[in-house]
């Protein structure tokens, strides 16, 4: 393979690869604004200058294909002076208002600025002012004077969503990002431009001024908004005398699932994790302890009862429910039609099935029912396992409701709180049959037990997701021989014929 030298380090490369890609893949620091792996090169910011032996002048790494024998330098008096000059030009009209900027702590311009130390401006004329606090759409705020015109946001709407919502208006130092005339920035994926923006020009109105980012803890999670199962970062923090709270979801790269991005629906679904949570068991709307609640469950389980499983429960929870329903000889069903929304699906990430584990239902062979009225008419009692649809159809029945939320539960006989998706460990099988792990992230001051723990108490045993996997999942043909502890961040592709 061709070989090149970067700062006296030798690398094997593929002929024609971009130099910046080699550097980023190997952890070599190179300032850049306009280049992004998902959008490719643009060559407008000039921040990624390097010296190449044999070239008369510095070259931009984002538009330089590598070739055998190339010798590259990113350090040295000459190239550092060049990069310093380019950065100074970026700062000519920038307000340098880091203390009040919501992007502080996540801003690449701030990082480069602090590295170089351009603290004193040599400008002897007033800076060009641009507009601030522009509502591009319902979710995104623009501060034009902070923009470095990398055009990542413009290219995102051209290349990825193909909606062409954003444009560059005017020329020279009067150039600004704005929306296409007569339109608003609303395309279902708007939050991604905040992730792409390397500075504080584009900010999320939902997160803006809610929390300084250096106080946040970043954890790996899975979005449960639809069957895509996008990989996400869960940013959360526990303030003094307050509960551990999720402040935002951000996309986490997984080339097999969601690439670099996520939809706005999933991005803002974090709110349901903080709102309307049920923390105490209720019997006829009166608070009771968990021991009493589980005793009442045993009484109901002994009767003619219908069990209804939610398609966003973990694979382990669904497997345990299935095993218990077989043992108790009760009817277990899933109403999958209630999750289907044809208008929601698009050609990017969003899937019509607005539940995260529908394929787990199919893999386990849980009975999928279309005629809900006919099934419900045959049972006097029902047990809902986090099933939050069609609640009006259960109003005349004596219902046990294992749930994360206290919303619309007044008519139910018994409500029992359970841990939410980010308060437990579990696995999920997405629309492409990729099995992914989700680990416990959040710990509440009053922490509901997991559904597995509650059902295990009814069985008078100690049990967790690992025990479920060993006892009920390891012998399933599609999962046989799979060591769940070795499933990595990219997930595990299941060869299923369901």
Secondary structure, DSSP 8 states (H G I E B T S, - for coil): -EEEEETTEEEEE-TT-BHHHHHHHTT-----SS-BTTTB----S-TTEEEETT-SS-EEGGG-B--TT-EEES-SHHHHHHHHHHHHHHTSS----GGG-TTTTS-HHHHHHHHHT--S----S-------SEE-SSSEEE-GGG-----HHHHIIIIIS----EEEESSGGG-EEEE-TT----SS-TTHHHHH-SSSSEEETTTTTT--GGG-EEEEEE--SSTT--EEEEEEEE-TTS-EEEEEEEE--BTTTTBT---HHHHGGGHHHHSSB--SEEETTEEE-HHHHHHHHHHHHTSSEEEEE-TTS-HHHHHHHHHHHHHHT-EEEE-GGGGB-TTT--SSS--SB-SS-HHHHHHHT-EE-S-HHHHHTT-SEEEEES--S-GGGGTTSEEEEEESB-TT-TT-SEEEE---GGGS-EEEE-TT-EEEEE------SS----HHHHHHHHTTS---HHHHIIIIITTSGGGTT--GGG--TT-EE-----
